[in-house]
Amino acid sequence: MKIKPIILITVIAVVLGLIAYRSMIPGVPTPAASKEVSQSLIADAKNNHRPAWLLFHSQTCASCIEMEKVYQALKPEFEGKIAFVNIDVNDPLEKGLLEQYQINYIPTTFLLSGKGEIVTQYVGVLTIEEMRGKLNALLSGK
């Protein structure tokens, strides 16, 4: 029976060691880094007069998962022309953006002009073709 506490202590030490190791690896985002990334992507797009697609979603909502597929499918086609900002509404560090954009329902898409102004706001799922049309219109200034 004395072996059980030793195993428990060993498991806890290994888990804590892995957590500490993960935090030291460069390029692995931490929760604070994810917040900074979302806000800095939006600011960077505005500063560079580049339009942006903000997708507010969660990993547990079926329609959000469908919209995430659309987002991932179109990202390679428009990357470099449009800033892609993927915001998980369940991340407590994104609360400021949820309040700023008054997110009540998901998935919610915002398309921002190069000046950072909201051009389009849509709640729900769009098809790849519909979203491609909206992104092309955003790029052409329509």
C-alpha positions in Angstrom: 0.0 0.0 0.0 2.9 2.4 0.4 3.6 2.2 -3.3 0.4 4.1 -4.3 1.5 7.5 -2.7 4.8 7.2 -4.5 3.2 6.6 -7.8 0.8 9.5 -7.3 3.7 11.8 -6.4 5.6 10.7 -9.4 2.7 11.2 -11.7 2.1 14.7 -10.3 5.8 15.6 -10.7 5.8 14.4 -14.3 2.7 16.4 -15.2 4.1 19.5 -13.5 7.4 19.0 -15.3 5.6 18.7 -18.7 3.7 21.9 -18.0 6.8 23.7 -17.1 8.7 22.4 -20.2 5.8 23.3 -22.5 5.9 26.9 -21.2 9.6 27.2 -22.1 9.2 26.0 -25.7 9.3 29.0 -28.1 6.4 29.4 -30.4 3.9 27.4 -28.2 1.1 29.9 -27.5 0.0 30.4 -24.0 -3.5 31.7 -23.2 -2.1 35.3 -22.7 -0.3 35.0 -26.0 -3.6 34.0 -27.8 -5.3 37.1 -26.5 -2.4 39.3 -27.7 -2.4 37.5 -31.0 -6.1 38.2 -31.7 -5.8 41.9 -30.7 -2.5 42.4 -32.5 -3.8 40.8 -35.7 -6.7 43.2 -35.7 -4.5 46.2 -35.0 -1.9 45.1 -37.5 -4.5 44.8 -40.2 -5.8 48.3 -39.5 -2.3 49.8 -39.3 -1.5 48.2 -42.7 -4.8 49.1 -44.3 -5.6 45.5 -44.8 -9.2 44.1 -44.5 -9.8 41.5 -41.8 -12.1 38.5 -41.2 -13.0 38.0 -37.6 -14.6 34.7 -36.8 -16.1 34.3 -33.3 -16.9 30.7 -32.6 -16.5 27.7 -30.2 -15.2 24.2 -30.6 -18.4 22.7 -29.3 -21.1 24.3 -31.5 -22.0 22.4 -34.6 -22.6 25.4 -36.8 -19.3 26.9 -35.5 -17.5 23.8 -36.6 -19.0 24.1 -40.1 -18.0 27.8 -40.3 -14.5 26.9 -39.1 -14.2 24.5 -42.1 -15.2 27.4 -44.4 -12.6 29.7 -42.7 -9.9 27.1 -43.0 -10.7 26.3 -46.7 -10.6 30.0 -47.7 -7.6 31.1 -45.6 -4.9 29.9 -48.1 -6.7 31.6 -51.0 -6.9 35.0 -49.3 -3.9 34.9 -46.9 -1.8 38.0 -47.3 -4.7 40.0 -48.7 -7.0 39.6 -45.7 -6.1 39.2 -42.1 -7.7 36.1 -40.6 -8.6 36.3 -36.9 -10.0 33.2 -35.3 -11.5 34.0 -31.9 -12.7 31.2 -29.5 -15.6 32.6 -27.4 -14.8 30.2 -24.6 -11.3 31.6 -24.1 -11.7 33.9 -21.1 -8.8 36.0 -22.4 -10.9 37.0 -25.4 -13.7 38.6 -23.2 -12.6 42.1 -24.2 -13.2 41.3 -27.9 -16.5 39.6 -27.2 -17.7 42.8 -25.4 -16.2 45.1 -28.0 -18.0 43.4 -30.9 -21.1 42.6 -28.7 -21.1 38.9 -29.4 -24.4 37.3 -28.4 -24.7 34.4 -30.9 -22.2 32.2 -32.6 -20.7 31.7 -35.1 -20.5 35.4 -35.9 -18.4 36.8 -38.7 -17.2 40.4 -39.0 -15.5 41.7 -42.1 -13.5 44.8 -41.4 -12.3 47.3 -44.0 -8.7 48.3 -44.2 -9.6 51.2 -41.9 -10.9 48.8 -39.3 -14.5 49.7 -39.9 -17.2 47.0 -39.9 -18.3 46.3 -43.4 -20.3 43.1 -42.8 -21.6 41.3 -39.8 -23.2 37.9 -40.2 -24.5 35.4 -37.6 -24.6 31.7 -38.8 -23.0 29.6 -41.4 -22.2 30.7 -44.9 -21.2 28.4 -47.7 -17.6 28.6 -49.1 -19.0 30.2 -52.3 -21.0 32.8 -50.3 -18.0 33.7 -48.1 -15.7 33.8 -51.1 -18.0 36.3 -52.7 -18.1 38.4 -49.5 -14.3 38.3 -49.3 -13.9 39.3 -52.9 -16.3 42.2 -52.4 -14.4 43.3 -49.3 -11.1 43.3 -51.4 -12.7 45.3 -54.2 -14.2 47.8 -51.7 -17.8 47.0 -52.5 
